[in-house]
Amino acid sequence: MDGSQDGARVGLRQKIAVILMALGLLGAGELAVLTWSDVSQIAGARHAAYEAATAAEYEAAPSTAAPGKVALMFLIRSDLPTEPLWRLFLDSATAAVRGAAVGGRRGGAGHSGWEQLFSVYVHPAAGRHLPRGSLFARHEVPDRVGAVWGNHSIVDAERALLRAALHDPLNQRFVLLSETCVPVYSTPEIYTQLLSENRSRINACRDAADPNDGNRRMTWRWQPGMLQANVTRDTWRKSSQWFMLTRRHAEVVVRDVAVDAVFRAHCWTARNWNDRFCTSDEHYVPTLLAWSGLEGEATCGGGITYTEWRARAAHPTSFKEATGAVLAQMRGGCNGSALAAAAVEAVGRLLRAPRGGGGQAAGLANNGTGADAASSAVLAALGNLTSALLPPTCPMFGRKVPGSSVKKWAALLEPVMQAG
């Protein structure tokens, strides 16, 4: 390399360093550190500090607020054929609220009883809208993207849902669902179970001692170009697209710039799958959490939604038949009989609890640890009934249920919802 080329390379690194300094990721005294490796390491450390400093970007719930809510985020193609099943689910939430003899905590016209426990957000395909009579029509997110399978635009749509849901400070758990997902427990059970957990249900973990770890994480999809953001092969993660995130992790996802950029550039699927096959929706969020040093705050197994994949199948199994055996299968073999009664009791206590006063059940303290406060409130409401909670490996939802089978599934799920 001649002197002019070397000088140009150094000049470029200096410009990068200045930009990082302007962003607060590099100090003025560190401009002498000109190797890309060193600059990247320093920037990574500053990035972590920046993430911590901006954790309060979204409004936190005031200390006098009611207990947290679960945000149900639907990423759909056009319509929502399973809406009758979700109506059953949300109606059971309204019944639980009325059973607790609590007036509408959020007040005002247009709010249903279920909105004291859950929030709903829908992202249809760009240019599509749900029918006016749909329960979910007024819950469509304003920002839409043209989400295409195998493309990073799927992640863009997920982030649009998260951004919309984060604007409600009471939302503390964020569940991504499709139009073919159905609940497999009642609303009190799902609400209590998810709010009691303080870790995201996503596999952001690595087991270096497992000889099959690389295959499980599908590290062959990782690209060397991702090193531009310090996304290494060791950082690469693989999980189901359908996740449940704590509020802290949801904020990390919507604030990210660096990891999103390298995924957008290097993780995509070509027409000829042999040329490139990388699906961002399975890798981006768990990799981002691992890159951010947050993998210890995940369950490492995912498990929020049951999906059956058969050998060499391009798509998961559709459950056209609705039977008790299929429901038990979707529940992962978990027995929630004890949870049903305990959850009804806990939800009643939470909704009847006085607002403010500093008690755990009084609401979410504005202390920067909303997820911990949310789970603490539910655990306090459960009291000596915490043994009824299920392991975080037990699915709360199942897919795929086709629209042609909705009536069968309604007959199966109606007594489940009424029991709650």
MIDOMAR-532012 format. One line per field, with one value per residue (C-alpha): residue number from 1; residue in three letters; x, y, z. Coordinates in nm, 3 decimals, decimal comma. Example, Ala and Ser with C-alpha at 12.3 -4.5 7.8 and 13.67 -1.06 7.14 Angstrom:
BEGIN
nr: (1; 2)
rest: (ALA; SER)
u: (1,230; 1,367)
v: (-0,450; -0,106)
w: (0,780; 0,714)
This chain:
BEGIN
nr: (1; 2; 3; 4; 5; 6; 7; 8; 9; 10; 11; 12; 13; 14; 15; 16; 17; 18; 19; 20; 21; 22; 23; 24; 25; 26; 27; 28; 29; 30; 31; 32; 33; 34; 35; 36; 37; 38; 39; 40; 41; 42; 43; 44; 45; 46; 47; 48; 49; 50; 51; 52; 53; 54; 55; 56; 57; 58; 59; 60; 61; 62; 63; 64; 65; 66; 67; 68; 69; 70; 71; 72; 73; 74; 75; 76; 77; 78; 79; 80; 81; 82; 83; 84; 85; 86; 87; 88; 89; 90; 91; 92; 93; 94; 95; 96; 97; 98; 99; 100; 101; 102; 103; 104; 105; 106; 107; 108; 109; 110; 111; 112; 113; 114; 115; 116; 117; 118; 119; 120; 121; 122; 123; 124; 125; 126; 127; 128; 129; 130; 131; 132; 133; 134; 135; 136; 137; 138; 139; 140; 141; 142; 143; 144; 145; 146; 147; 148; 149; 150; 151; 152; 153; 154; 155; 156; 157; 158; 159; 160; 161; 162; 163; 164; 165; 166; 167; 168; 169; 170; 171; 172; 173; 174; 175; 176; 177; 178; 179; 180; 181; 182; 183; 184; 185; 186; 187; 188; 189; 190; 191; 192; 193; 194; 195; 196; 197; 198; 199; 200; 201; 202; 203; 204; 205; 206; 207; 208; 209; 210; 211; 212; 213; 214; 215; 216; 217; 218; 219; 220; 221; 222; 223; 224; 225; 226; 227; 228; 229; 230; 231; 232; 233; 234; 235; 236; 237; 238; 239; 240; 241; 242; 243; 244; 245; 246; 247; 248; 249; 250; 251; 252; 253; 254; 255; 256; 257; 258; 259; 260; 261; 262; 263; 264; 265; 266; 267; 268; 269; 270; 271; 272; 273; 274; 275; 276; 277; 278; 279; 280; 281; 282; 283; 284; 285; 286; 287; 288; 289; 290; 291; 292; 293; 294; 295; 296; 297; 298; 299; 300; 301; 302; 303; 304; 305; 306; 307; 308; 309; 310; 311; 312; 313; 314; 315; 316; 317; 318; 319; 320; 321; 322; 323; 324; 325; 326; 327; 328; 329; 330; 331; 332; 333; 334; 335; 336; 337; 338; 339; 340; 341; 342; 343; 344; 345; 346; 347; 348; 349; 350; 351; 352; 353; 354; 355; 356; 357; 358; 359; 360; 361; 362; 363; 364; 365; 366; 367; 368; 369; 370; 371; 372; 373; 374; 375; 376; 377; 378; 379; 380; 381; 382; 383; 384; 385; 386; 387; 388; 389; 390; 391; 392; 393; 394; 395; 396; 397; 398; 399; 400; 401; 402; 403; 404; 405; 406; 407; 408; 409; 410; 411; 412; 413; 414; 415; 416; 417; 418; 419; 420)
rest: (MET; ASP; GLY; SER; GLN; ASP; GLY; ALA; ARG; VAL; GLY; LEU; ARG; GLN; LYS; ILE; ALA; VAL; ILE; LEU; MET; ALA; LEU; GLY; LEU; LEU; GLY; ALA; GLY; GLU; LEU; ALA; VAL; LEU; THR; TRP; SER; ASP; VAL; SER; GLN; ILE; ALA; GLY; ALA; ARG; HIS; ALA; ALA; TYR; GLU; ALA; ALA; THR; ALA; ALA; GLU; TYR; GLU; ALA; ALA; PRO; SER; THR; ALA; ALA; PRO; GLY; LYS; VAL; ALA; LEU; MET; PHE; LEU; ILE; ARG; SER; ASP; LEU; PRO; THR; GLU; PRO; LEU; TRP; ARG; LEU; PHE; LEU; ASP; SER; ALA; THR; ALA; ALA; VAL; ARG; GLY; ALA; ALA; VAL; GLY; GLY; ARG; ARG; GLY; GLY; ALA; GLY; HIS; SER; GLY; TRP; GLU; GLN; LEU; PHE; SER; VAL; TYR; VAL; HIS; PRO; ALA; ALA; GLY; ARG; HIS; LEU; PRO; ARG; GLY; SER; LEU; PHE; ALA; ARG; HIS; GLU; VAL; PRO; ASP; ARG; VAL; GLY; ALA; VAL; TRP; GLY; ASN; HIS; SER; ILE; VAL; ASP; ALA; GLU; ARG; ALA; LEU; LEU; ARG; ALA; ALA; LEU; HIS; ASP; PRO; LEU; ASN; GLN; ARG; PHE; VAL; LEU; LEU; SER; GLU; THR; CYS; VAL; PRO; VAL; TYR; SER; THR; PRO; GLU; ILE; TYR; THR; GLN; LEU; LEU; SER; GLU; ASN; ARG; SER; ARG; ILE; ASN; ALA; CYS; ARG; ASP; ALA; ALA; ASP; PRO; ASN; ASP; GLY; ASN; ARG; ARG; MET; THR; TRP; ARG; TRP; GLN; PRO; GLY; MET; LEU; GLN; ALA; ASN; VAL; THR; ARG; ASP; THR; TRP; ARG; LYS; SER; SER; GLN; TRP; PHE; MET; LEU; THR; ARG; ARG; HIS; ALA; GLU; VAL; VAL; VAL; ARG; ASP; VAL; ALA; VAL; ASP; ALA; VAL; PHE; ARG; ALA; HIS; CYS; TRP; THR; ALA; ARG; ASN; TRP; ASN; ASP; ARG; PHE; CYS; THR; SER; ASP; GLU; HIS; TYR; VAL; PRO; THR; LEU; LEU; ALA; TRP; SER; GLY; LEU; GLU; GLY; GLU; ALA; THR; CYS; GLY; GLY; GLY; ILE; THR; TYR; THR; GLU; TRP; ARG; ALA; ARG; ALA; ALA; HIS; PRO; THR; SER; PHE; LYS; GLU; ALA; THR; GLY; ALA; VAL; LEU; ALA; GLN; MET; ARG; GLY; GLY; CYS; ASN; GLY; SER; ALA; LEU; ALA; ALA; ALA; ALA; VAL; GLU; ALA; VAL; GLY; ARG; LEU; LEU; ARG; ALA; PRO; ARG; GLY; GLY; GLY; GLY; GLN; ALA; ALA; GLY; LEU; ALA; ASN; ASN; GLY; THR; GLY; ALA; ASP; ALA; ALA; SER; SER; ALA; VAL; LEU; ALA; ALA; LEU; GLY; ASN; LEU; THR; SER; ALA; LEU; LEU; PRO; PRO; THR; CYS; PRO; MET; PHE; GLY; ARG; LYS; VAL; PRO; GLY; SER; SER; VAL; LYS; LYS; TRP; ALA; ALA; LEU; LEU; GLU; PRO; VAL; MET; GLN; ALA; GLY)
u: (0,000; 0,150; 0,151; -0,145; -0,366; -0,253; -0,321; -0,667; -0,743; -0,631; -0,829; -1,143; -1,096; -1,053; -1,378; -1,553; -1,407; -1,531; -1,881; -1,879; -1,761; -2,049; -2,289; -2,141; -1,993; -1,630; -1,443; -1,232; -0,924; -0,964; -0,920; -0,573; -0,726; -0,747; -0,776; -1,127; -1,120; -1,042; -1,290; -1,560; -1,491; -1,500; -1,814; -1,974; -1,908; -2,042; -2,344; -2,423; -2,398; -2,618; -2,884; -2,889; -2,908; -3,200; -3,405; -3,670; -3,737; -4,090; -4,316; -4,307; -4,621; -4,680; -4,665; -5,041; -5,118; -5,303; -5,112; -4,953; -5,116; -5,035; -5,007; -5,139; -4,971; -5,114; -4,897; -5,144; -5,165; -5,514; -5,792; -5,819; -6,020; -5,974; -6,143; -6,445; -6,204; -6,038; -6,380; -6,441; -6,106; -6,155; -6,516; -6,385; -6,150; -6,442; -6,627; -6,323; -6,309; -6,680; -6,645; -6,387; -6,650; -6,413; -6,518; -6,335; -5,992; -5,897; -6,230; -6,385; -6,602; -6,483; -6,294; -6,410; -6,355; -6,089; -5,880; -5,799; -5,593; -5,496; -5,414; -5,453; -5,246; -5,288; -5,053; -5,231; -5,053; -4,981; -5,294; -5,528; -5,778; -5,998; -6,375; -6,545; -6,742; -6,430; -6,350; -5,992; -6,057; -5,980; -5,660; -5,464; -5,122; -5,068; -4,724; -4,736; -4,469; -4,498; -4,391; -4,255; -4,164; -3,790; -3,724; -3,614; -3,942; -4,103; -3,886; -3,985; -4,350; -4,272; -4,094; -4,390; -4,615; -4,375; -4,345; -4,723; -4,760; -4,484; -4,678; -4,911; -4,701; -4,914; -4,813; -4,551; -4,557; -4,554; -4,676; -4,635; -4,916; -5,031; -5,382; -5,383; -5,286; -5,540; -5,529; -5,520; -5,600; -5,848; -5,766; -5,701; -5,465; -5,267; -5,261; -5,142; -4,888; -4,723; -4,720; -4,568; -4,270; -3,987; -3,795; -3,874; -3,992; -3,736; -3,428; -3,144; -2,902; -2,604; -2,474; -2,107; -2,072; -2,332; -2,166; -2,491; -2,508; -2,399; -2,659; -2,931; -2,842; -2,804; -2,474; -2,427; -2,677; -2,444; -2,245; -1,895; -2,027; -2,215; -1,885; -1,932; -2,160; -1,968; -2,234; -2,006; -2,081; -2,080; -2,342; -2,571; -2,897; -3,202; -3,553; -3,916; -4,057; -4,344; -4,211; -4,313; -4,091; -4,068; -4,102; -3,728; -3,650; -3,920; -3,754; -3,416; -3,566; -3,726; -3,419; -3,170; -2,993; -2,662; -2,780; -3,084; -2,857; -2,635; -2,934; -3,098; -2,782; -2,686; -2,988; -3,231; -3,360; -3,279; -3,515; -3,276; -3,255; -2,918; -2,772; -2,889; -3,141; -3,165; -3,490; -3,448; -3,764; -3,601; -3,265; -3,281; -3,447; -3,261; -2,931; -2,992; -3,061; -2,744; -2,543; -2,681; -2,570; -2,930; -2,946; -2,962; -3,297; -3,455; -3,604; -3,365; -3,646; -3,907; -4,224; -4,494; -4,678; -4,704; -4,622; -4,584; -4,325; -4,317; -4,006; -3,918; -4,244; -4,224; -4,500; -4,620; -4,914; -5,267; -5,493; -5,823; -5,970; -6,055; -6,037; -5,927; -5,621; -5,517; -5,570; -5,352; -5,090; -5,092; -5,050; -4,731; -4,865; -4,887; -5,164; -5,315; -5,602; -5,457; -5,372; -5,733; -5,868; -5,548; -5,548; -5,908; -5,823; -5,506; -5,673; -5,952; -5,704; -5,505; -5,811; -5,949; -5,616; -5,599; -5,401; -5,081; -4,963; -4,639; -4,772; -4,662; -5,015; -5,076; -4,923; -4,601; -4,346; -4,175; -3,834; -3,691; -3,764; -4,120; -4,091; -3,976; -4,247; -4,511; -4,416; -4,381; -4,736; -4,880; -4,677; -4,795; -5,155; -5,110; -4,981; -4,951; -5,092; -4,769; -4,721; -5,008; -4,797; -4,677; -4,314; -4,220; -4,186; -4,565; -4,720; -5,000; -5,107; -5,118; -5,104; -5,208; -5,587; -5,745; -6,057; -6,253; -6,217; -6,306; -6,656; -6,513; -6,252; -6,510; -6,708; -6,389; -6,260; -6,585; -6,595; -6,222; -6,286; -6,593; -6,397; -6,166)
v: (0,000; 0,337; 0,642; 0,811; 0,505; 0,464; 0,831; 0,804; 0,501; 0,683; 0,988; 0,777; 0,625; 0,972; 1,081; 0,775; 0,854; 1,213; 1,092; 0,852; 1,131; 1,348; 1,070; 1,042; 0,700; 0,811; 1,066; 1,347; 1,211; 0,878; 1,012; 0,863; 0,514; 0,464; 0,088; -0,019; -0,296; -0,055; 0,205; -0,063; -0,186; 0,164; 0,249; -0,072; 0,021; 0,374; 0,227; 0,019; 0,327; 0,518; 0,244; 0,264; 0,642; 0,651; 0,377; 0,632; 0,748; 0,613; 0,738; 0,525; 0,436; 0,671; 0,526; 0,570; 0,370; 0,040; -0,286; -0,342; -0,474; -0,730; -0,589; -0,831; -0,738; -0,896; -0,908; -1,013; -1,032; -0,897; -1,008; -1,182; -1,504; -1,608; -1,290; -1,482; -1,672; -1,353; -1,204; -1,496; -1,433; -1,060; -1,105; -1,329; -1,047; -0,807; -1,060; -1,085; -0,707; -0,685; -0,972; -0,769; -0,493; -0,228; 0,069; 0,146; 0,238; 0,412; 0,592; 0,768; 0,646; 0,375; 0,166; -0,188; -0,385; -0,600; -0,291; -0,277; -0,594; -0,606; -0,375; -0,470; -0,355; -0,476; -0,439; -0,546; -0,546; -0,200; -0,055; -0,308; -0,237; -0,456; -0,433; -0,148; -0,391; -0,572; -0,556; -0,475; -0,214; 0,080; -0,085; -0,070; 0,091; 0,416; 0,324; 0,046; -0,126; -0,363; -0,674; -0,948; -1,298; -1,361; -0,988; -0,760; -0,573; -0,831; -0,692; -0,338; -0,436; -0,592; -0,274; -0,064; -0,271; -0,235; 0,142; 0,181; -0,042; 0,135; 0,461; 0,316; 0,326; 0,053; -0,207; -0,427; -0,748; -0,750; -1,060; -1,100; -1,300; -1,394; -1,410; -1,788; -1,773; -1,859; -1,839; -2,177; -2,046; -1,795; -1,427; -1,434; -1,727; -1,571; -1,229; -1,364; -1,602; -1,348; -1,059; -1,288; -1,363; -1,110; -1,256; -1,237; -1,555; -1,576; -1,786; -1,535; -1,784; -1,988; -2,316; -2,327; -2,671; -2,820; -2,962; -2,894; -2,530; -2,388; -2,589; -2,486; -2,121; -2,175; -1,991; -2,058; -1,775; -1,526; -1,304; -1,156; -0,813; -0,806; -0,748; -0,383; -0,363; -0,621; -0,883; -1,188; -1,551; -1,613; -1,340; -1,492; -1,632; -1,820; -1,822; -1,843; -1,529; -1,532; -1,381; -1,224; -0,933; -0,738; -0,361; -0,314; -0,542; -0,391; -0,052; -0,198; -0,328; -0,001; 0,208; -0,008; 0,132; -0,054; -0,417; -0,332; -0,183; -0,489; -0,724; -0,511; -0,533; -0,896; -1,102; -1,165; -1,447; -1,468; -1,606; -1,898; -2,011; -2,169; -1,822; -1,668; -1,781; -1,570; -1,478; -1,173; -1,245; -1,558; -1,400; -1,023; -0,983; -1,265; -1,157; -0,796; -0,899; -1,110; -0,827; -0,594; -0,831; -0,915; -1,285; -1,364; -1,184; -1,431; -1,774; -1,929; -2,147; -1,912; -2,112; -1,842; -1,995; -2,363; -2,446; -2,790; -2,835; -3,165; -3,298; -3,112; -2,914; -2,560; -2,438; -2,539; -2,774; -2,633; -2,762; -2,807; -3,035; -2,892; -3,158; -3,180; -3,375; -3,100; -2,835; -3,036; -3,062; -2,686; -2,639; -2,841; -3,102; -2,843; -2,873; -2,535; -2,655; -2,496; -2,175; -2,108; -2,043; -1,874; -1,636; -1,527; -1,450; -1,261; -1,049; -0,960; -0,850; -0,643; -0,462; -0,396; -0,277; 0,093; 0,311; 0,458; 0,424; 0,248; -0,107; -0,368; -0,419; -0,047; -0,026; 0,019; 0,236; 0,490; 0,355; 0,236; -0,128; -0,153; -0,521; -0,617; -0,402; -0,561; -0,914; -0,814; -0,678; -1,000; -1,222; -1,017; -1,056; -1,431; -1,453; -1,819; -1,930; -1,878; -2,255; -2,258; -2,072; -2,269; -2,298; -2,041; -2,328; -2,375; -2,216; -1,965; -1,955; -2,194; -2,179; -2,240; -2,243; -2,187; -1,974; -2,277; -2,437; -2,134; -2,260; -2,591; -2,406; -2,168; -2,464; -2,605; -2,280; -2,127; -2,338; -2,268; -1,895; -1,917; -2,114; -1,817)
w: (0,000; -0,098; 0,127; -0,037; 0,008; 0,366; 0,436; 0,284; 0,501; 0,816; 0,713; 0,672; 1,017; 1,162; 1,002; 1,147; 1,488; 1,466; 1,376; 1,669; 1,893; 1,774; 1,855; 2,202; 2,130; 2,134; 2,343; 2,198; 2,372; 2,192; 1,837; 1,841; 1,848; 1,475; 1,418; 1,323; 1,586; 1,869; 1,747; 1,727; 2,080; 2,224; 2,031; 2,155; 2,515; 2,460; 2,287; 2,594; 2,812; 2,569; 2,581; 2,960; 2,961; 2,715; 2,882; 2,979; 2,622; 2,642; 2,918; 3,232; 3,421; 3,716; 4,065; 4,100; 3,785; 3,782; 3,727; 3,390; 3,076; 2,808; 2,455; 2,191; 1,861; 1,546; 1,235; 0,965; 0,586; 0,525; 0,756; 1,092; 1,039; 1,403; 1,532; 1,676; 1,900; 2,014; 2,085; 2,321; 2,482; 2,531; 2,646; 2,923; 3,024; 3,044; 3,260; 3,490; 3,526; 3,606; 3,848; 4,038; 4,074; 3,943; 3,733; 3,411; 3,536; 3,214; 3,192; 2,898; 2,618; 2,384; 2,640; 2,709; 3,026; 2,864; 2,795; 3,164; 3,119; 2,753; 2,464; 2,098; 1,799; 1,441; 1,145; 0,824; 0,492; 0,354; 0,195; 0,358; 0,636; 0,853; 0,793; 0,977; 1,192; 1,310; 1,680; 1,587; 1,316; 1,546; 1,668; 1,342; 1,383; 1,188; 1,052; 0,793; 0,587; 0,295; 0,484; 0,255; 0,374; 0,381; 0,380; 0,665; 0,616; 0,847; 1,126; 1,024; 1,076; 1,415; 1,523; 1,406; 1,633; 1,925; 1,879; 1,884; 2,191; 2,384; 2,377; 2,641; 2,962; 3,119; 2,858; 3,020; 2,814; 2,434; 2,248; 1,871; 1,708; 1,359; 1,213; 1,272; 1,642; 1,912; 2,294; 2,469; 2,819; 2,958; 2,994; 3,371; 3,323; 3,037; 3,201; 3,537; 3,386; 3,159; 3,407; 3,671; 3,446; 3,440; 3,145; 2,776; 2,612; 2,334; 2,278; 2,298; 2,452; 2,346; 2,485; 2,392; 2,555; 2,321; 2,006; 1,820; 1,931; 1,596; 1,408; 1,652; 1,604; 1,226; 1,225; 0,854; 0,797; 0,965; 0,727; 0,788; 0,688; 1,017; 1,194; 1,102; 1,408; 1,613; 1,542; 1,556; 1,480; 1,855; 1,899; 1,634; 1,775; 1,644; 1,790; 1,686; 1,525; 1,778; 2,099; 2,427; 2,532; 2,854; 2,822; 2,875; 2,580; 2,361; 2,409; 2,313; 1,988; 1,878; 1,968; 1,783; 1,480; 1,443; 1,444; 1,233; 0,967; 0,926; 0,923; 0,656; 0,447; 0,501; 0,617; 0,333; 0,117; -0,254; -0,516; -0,541; -0,178; -0,248; -0,308; 0,019; 0,280; 0,594; 0,767; 0,989; 1,187; 1,334; 1,415; 1,459; 1,801; 1,982; 1,827; 1,928; 2,288; 2,297; 2,136; 2,406; 2,683; 2,778; 2,696; 3,068; 3,077; 2,832; 2,895; 2,640; 2,505; 2,361; 2,399; 2,392; 2,093; 2,005; 1,644; 1,490; 1,217; 1,036; 0,864; 0,543; 0,553; 0,416; 0,649; 0,999; 1,048; 1,030; 1,307; 1,129; 1,396; 1,739; 2,009; 2,369; 2,257; 2,015; 2,284; 2,524; 2,250; 2,197; 2,572; 2,550; 2,790; 3,070; 3,328; 3,409; 3,629; 3,943; 3,759; 3,655; 4,006; 4,126; 3,828; 3,883; 4,246; 4,154; 3,885; 4,127; 4,392; 4,141; 4,011; 4,359; 4,498; 4,597; 4,360; 4,496; 4,852; 4,761; 4,790; 4,537; 4,410; 4,383; 4,038; 3,849; 4,021; 3,800; 3,889; 3,557; 3,637; 3,510; 3,417; 3,767; 3,923; 3,702; 3,801; 4,167; 4,166; 4,023; 4,256; 4,552; 4,435; 4,406; 4,762; 4,862; 4,526; 4,328; 4,306; 4,056; 3,799; 3,499; 3,382; 3,116; 2,868; 2,859; 2,546; 2,602; 2,236; 1,942; 1,564; 1,288; 1,307; 0,964; 0,920; 0,802; 1,147; 1,362; 1,452; 1,578; 1,779; 1,924; 2,058; 2,214; 2,364; 2,492; 2,814; 2,862; 2,852; 3,073; 3,333; 3,365)
